[in-house]
Each structure stands twice: as C-alpha cells, then as structure tokens.
Amino acid sequence: KGEGCCGALVHHMGREEQALAEARRNVDVWTREIEAGGLDAVIITASGCGTTIKDYGHMLAQDPAYAEKATRVSALAKDITEYLSTLRLGEQPRKGVTVAYHSACSMQHGQQIKAAPKLLLEAAGFAVREPAEGHLCCGSAGTYNIMQPEISAKLKARKVKNIEALKPDIIATGNIGCITQIASGTKTPILHTVELLDWAYGGPKPAKLAG
C-alpha cells in the first residue's frame, strides 16, 4: 500500500529531485513491509523499473536518512524472471510456436539478466530465437523516443527488421517501453514474457493472440 512510480522516467529526464522523492517514498513503503513481518523480494515486471530500483542504494547513498534503507531495498529487488528461475515450474510440451526474444537494454545491460527469460520460455514449450544485433536498443530507452524521436525511429526500424527476419509467431520482451516501441513498427504480436509463461502454465491465452 502506498507504492508508486519508481522514478525512472523523471530520472532519465534529469529531474533528479523528483526521482529521489519517488525513490524515498517506495523505500519507506517497502521498509514498512520489511519491518511489519519481513519481505523476501520486491518483484518487478518492467525491467526499466527494475534497473532503477536496484540502483536506489546508489541514488540515495548521500542521504544519511535513506542510504542504509535504500541499499536494503535494492538488495531485495528482482526481475520477475529472476524469481521464476528459482522455482521448479517443470517442462511443458512443445507448442510449435516460435518466439523472437528481444532483450531490453535495461535487462541485458542494466541488470545483466541474459539467459533466464530465454530458458524459462524454452522450458514452457516455445521455440526461442534471438534477432541479429540483439545487443542494440530498440529506441525506446525510457524517454529517448520522446526526446530524440528521429534517432529513436531509426533504431526501431533496425530492430523490427532484425526481428521480422526470424519470421516469428510472437515477440516477447520484459519491458513495457520496448513493447510499446516495437509494437508501433510491426504487425507481429508482442507480449511480455510473463504473459507467455502464464499461458503455457495454465493461464488464459493472451488477448493479442486471439484468432
């Protein structure tokens, strides 16, 4: 109760005081949870947010009232695929569905999470392929697509071309910025990795795949 925006977007725009205020609010909220009965993890489904929350300890290192609390919160932050990798979900039958996995910059570079999402999707029964130049940005990059639209559009076109070369049935990624950016350049359905995992393990078929 009381948690809100992680502060990543305003942090990207250089609005540091607002970003730190949002970080402090979340640190307070999660610290209350820790002290009220313990907290094993702060699980995050947007890798851009995860990168920022894992950085709270650094962002608030010069604030004596928050440095220690923020470091404790950052240590608890986990991407959803990090958490799911600790569970025994089991192998699912092959689905005959090819998934192009786009690794968000905040995932592969910011958090250094590279194998977990792909291994989870493979175990869930999907054929996973990675596009060429997978290390490159899709052009979303927090607020970059707003602040630098021309360069962002070139990056998007390059990313979409590499993804579509795989002729995938579905595109998967772990960040909402990437989903929004790539979806604007292709007709191939793009979903969050967890939407596909949920479907594979008994959840509803994602609406984007209807028909």
C-alpha positions, -999 to +999 in steps of 0.1 A: +000+000+000+013+034-010+039+024-035+041+043-067+062+051-097+098+040-093+111+074-106+129+060-136+113+083-162+119+115-144+154+103-136+160+099-174+149+135-179+173+148-153+146+157-128+167+144-100+148+157-070+115+143-082+132+109-089+148+108-055+115+118-039+097+089-056+126+066-046+123+077-010+085+071-010+090+035-022+118+028+002+096+039+030+067+017+018+088-014+014+107-008+046+074-008+064+066-041+048+101-055+059+096-043+094+059-055+096+068-091+090+096-095+065+099-092+028+116-118+007+117-098-025+104-068-045+094-084-077+093-062-108+078-069-142+092-039-161+130-042-165+134-004-168+119+000-133+140-029-120+172-013-131+163+019-112+151+001-080+182-019-079+201+014-081+182+030-052+212+023-029+234+043-052+209+071-058+204+077-021+239+069-009+245+106+001+212+108+021+221+097+057+184+091+065+179+067+035+213+053+024+210+021+045+173+015+039+177+021+002+206-004+000+184-030+018+155-024-007+178-026-037+192-059-025+156-073-024+147-062-060+143-090-085+131-091-121+102-115-124+123-139-145+150-139-117+123-150-093+106-176-115+140-191-123+142-202-086+110-222-089+106-256-104+079-249-130+085-280-150+089-286-187+059-281-210+052-298-243+065-282-275+039-258-288+051-253-324+052-216-317+084-195-325+091-166-302+116-139-310+130-128-277+141-091-275+163-084-245+156-049-233+188-028-226+177-024-190+175-062-188+207-074-205+229-043-199+214-027-168+207-059-148+229-084-166+200-108-169+206-126-202+198-163-200+168-166-176+140-153-198+150-174-227+154-206-206+120-200-190+103-196-224+121-227-237+110-248-207+075-235-213+075-251-247+083-222-270+110-223-297+130-192-288+151-173-313+172-141-309+174-115-335+207-102-350+222-073-332+204-082-301+226-060-280+213-029-297+185-007-283+150-006-299+150+031-295+125+034-266+151+039-238+129+054-212+121+088-226+146+087-255+118+081-280+102+113-269+134+134-266+151+121-297+123+109-320+143+108-352+172+086-339+147+066-320+127+058-352+159+047-369+167+023-341+131+010-341+132+003-378+166-016-375+152-036-346+120-045-363+138-056-395+161-079-375+131-094-356+109-099-386+138-117-404+133-145-380+096-149-391+084-154-355+049-161-345+053-139-314+078-114-300+085-114-263+103-089-241+104-079-204+099-041-206+068-020-213+088+007-231+101-019-256+067-034-261+052-001-269+081+009-292+083-023-312+046-028-315+043+005-333+065-009-361+053-044-367+021-064-370+037-094-352+021-096-318+044-086-290+038-097-254+055-095-220+075-127-213+053-134-183+021-133-204+035-162-224+047-181-193+013-177-177-005-190-208+019-220-210+013-230-174-025-229-175-034-192-177-057-177-204-045-173-239-033-137-243-059-114-260-033-103-285-032-139-298-069-143-302-077-156-337 
